[in-house]
Amino acid sequence: MTDTSVTKVSSTVSPKGQMGQKYLASGKALSMRLWEDEQPDEPKPSAQRDYETVGYVIKGRAELHIEGQMVLLETGDSWTVPKGSSHTYKILESFTAVEATSPPAEVHARDES
């Protein structure tokens, strides 16, 4: 019997979220999204999300401000934001990163501010 649940997603046609993220592959318990060429600006609004996030910096630099700490994210770095943690990002130079969220961020309006 052949497994037909495997899907391929091209980022060129992926849906975009309100914050500029591209939603890539998504399963029942996990999803992946891409932040592509985010430009330096004011810090993002502080948020507490109903999902856990892990990320990897493809290029650029940003500050992750989380629960009173500041973590500098640079090319090749990974990070984790636990579910419910108060956090914000400040992009320092053109920033591209991929994140996985569990449960999927785009389901049940979890990504809405």
SULHU-V11573 format. One record per pair of residues at least 4 apart in sequence whose C-alpha atoms are under 8 Angstrom apart, sorted by the first residue. I is the first residue (numbers start at 1). GAP is how many residues later the second one is. D is the distance in whole Angstrom. If there is no record, write none. Layout:
BEGIN
I;GAP;D  I;GAP;D
END
This chain:
BEGIN
7;18;8  8;17;8  9;4;8  9;5;7  9;15;6  9;16;6  10;4;6  10;14;8  11;11;7  11;12;8  11;13;6  14;8;6  14;9;6  14;10;6  15;7;6  15;8;6  15;9;8  16;4;6  16;5;6  16;6;4  16;7;6  17;4;5  17;5;6  17;6;7  20;15;7  21;12;6  21;13;6  21;14;5  21;15;7  22;11;5  22;12;5  22;13;7  22;14;8  23;8;8  23;9;6  23;10;4  23;11;7  23;83;8  24;7;7  24;8;5  24;9;5  24;10;7  25;6;6  25;7;5  25;8;7  26;4;6  26;5;4  26;6;6  26;78;7  27;4;6  27;77;8  28;75;8  28;76;7  29;73;6  29;74;5  29;75;6  30;70;7  30;71;6  30;72;5  30;73;5  30;74;5  31;69;5  31;70;5  31;71;7  31;72;7  31;73;5  31;74;7  32;66;7  32;67;6  32;68;4  32;69;6  32;72;8  33;65;6  33;66;5  33;67;6  34;62;7  34;63;6  34;64;5  34;65;6  35;60;8  35;61;5  35;62;5  35;63;6  36;59;7  36;60;4  36;61;7  37;57;5  37;58;5  37;59;5  38;53;7  38;56;5  38;57;5  38;58;6  39;52;6  39;53;8  39;54;6  39;55;5  39;56;7  40;50;7  40;51;5  40;52;5  40;53;5  40;54;6  41;49;7  41;50;6  41;51;8  42;48;6  42;49;8  43;45;7  43;46;6  43;47;4  43;48;7  44;44;6  44;45;6  44;46;6  45;43;6  46;40;7  46;41;5  46;42;5  47;38;8  47;39;6  47;40;6  47;41;6  47;66;7  48;35;7  48;36;5  48;37;5  48;38;5  48;39;7  49;34;6  49;35;5  49;36;7  49;37;8  49;61;7  49;62;7  50;33;6  50;34;6  50;55;8  50;60;6  51;31;7  51;32;5  51;33;7  51;50;6  51;51;5  51;52;6  51;53;7  51;54;7  51;59;8  52;28;8  52;29;6  52;30;5  52;31;4  52;32;8  52;49;6  52;50;5  52;51;7  53;27;6  53;28;5  53;29;7  53;30;7  53;46;7  53;47;6  53;48;5  53;49;7  54;24;7  54;25;6  54;26;4  54;27;6  54;45;6  54;46;5  54;47;7  55;23;5  55;24;5  55;25;7  55;42;7  55;43;6  55;44;4  55;45;6  56;20;7  56;21;6  56;22;4  56;23;7  56;41;6  56;42;6  56;43;6  57;4;8  57;16;7  57;17;6  57;18;5  57;19;5  57;20;6  57;21;6  57;38;8  57;39;6  57;40;4  57;41;7  58;17;6  58;18;6  58;37;8  58;38;5  58;39;5  58;40;7  59;15;7  59;16;5  59;17;7  59;35;8  59;36;6  59;37;5  59;38;7  60;14;6  60;15;6  60;32;8  60;33;5  60;34;5  60;35;4  60;36;6  61;11;7  61;12;5  61;13;5  61;14;7  61;30;6  61;31;5  61;32;5  61;33;7  61;34;6  62;10;6  62;11;5  62;12;7  62;27;7  62;28;6  62;29;4  62;30;5  62;31;7  62;33;7  63;7;6  63;8;6  63;9;5  63;10;6  63;26;6  63;27;5  63;28;6  63;29;7  64;6;6  64;7;5  64;8;6  64;9;7  64;23;7  64;24;6  64;25;5  64;26;7  65;4;6  65;5;4  65;6;6  65;22;5  65;23;5  65;24;6  65;25;8  66;4;6  66;5;8  66;15;8  66;19;7  66;20;6  66;21;4  66;22;7  67;18;7  67;19;6  67;20;6  73;4;6  73;5;8  73;6;8  81;4;7  81;6;8  91;4;7  101;4;6  105;4;8  105;5;5  105;6;5  106;4;6  106;5;6  107;4;8
END
